[in-house]
Amino acid sequence: LNFELLPHPPYSPDLAPSDYWLFADLK
């Protein structure tokens, strides 16, 4: 999945949960 590479806003309700655990895992 490349959704972490897409220029989407951090407040997107559709991607917010995914971004949270993704960036938390990366950092």
C-alpha positions, 0 to 999 in steps of 0.5 A: 500500500502506498497511501502513506506516500499520497499527498493526503491531509492528516485529518482525513477520517478515512486515512487518519487511523492508518497514518497513526499506526503507520507513522507511530511504527516508523518513528 
